[in-house]
């Protein structure tokens, strides 16, 4: 099962509600199972599903931070 880990420990001004919103955005846009821990978001993909590029994930993170 392919996974991608996003480190969110250094994001300033991000509270628990914002982390949940970010996890929902990533779940909707990437079609992955999302696990949230204290310092990271883990995207789990089923075998055979296409994993998005890191560049696409960066774009999603920038859009989220711009809206926040």
C-alpha positions in Angstrom: 0.0 0.0 0.0 1.7 3.3 -1.1 1.8 6.0 1.5 2.7 9.7 1.5 3.5 11.5 4.7 3.0 15.3 5.1 4.8 16.9 8.0 2.5 19.6 9.5 4.4 20.2 12.8 6.0 23.4 11.5 2.8 25.1 10.2 2.3 28.3 12.2 -1.2 29.2 13.4 -2.8 25.9 12.4 -5.2 24.6 15.1 -7.0 21.2 15.3 -10.0 22.4 13.3 -7.7 23.6 10.5 -5.9 20.3 10.4 -9.2 18.5 10.1 -10.2 20.8 7.2 -6.9 20.1 5.5 -7.3 16.4 6.0 -10.8 16.6 4.4 -9.5 18.6 1.5 -6.7 16.1 0.8 -9.1 13.2 1.1 -11.5 14.7 -1.4 -8.9 15.8 -3.9 -6.6 12.8 -3.8 -9.0 9.9 -3.2 -6.9 8.5 -0.3 -7.5 7.2 3.2 -6.2 10.0 5.5 -4.7 9.4 8.9 -4.0 12.4 11.1 -1.4 12.3 13.9 0.0 15.0 16.1 2.7 16.2 13.6 1.8 14.7 10.3 -0.9 13.7 7.8 -0.5 10.3 6.2 -2.2 9.5 2.9 -2.7 5.8 2.3 -3.5 4.6 -1.2 -4.9 1.2 -2.2 -2.8 -1.0 -4.3 -3.3 -0.2 -8.0 -4.6 3.4 -7.5 -2.6 6.3 -9.0 -0.7 8.3 -6.5 -0.6 12.1 -7.2 2.7 13.8 -7.7 4.4 15.8 -4.9 4.0 18.9 -7.0 0.2 18.4 -7.0 0.2 18.0 -3.3 2.2 21.1 -2.9 -0.3 23.0 -4.9 -3.1 21.7 -2.7 -1.2 22.7 0.4 -0.6 26.2 -0.9 -4.2 26.7 -1.9 -5.3 25.6 1.6 -2.8 27.9 3.3 -3.9 30.8 1.1 -7.5 30.3 2.1 -6.7 29.9 5.8 
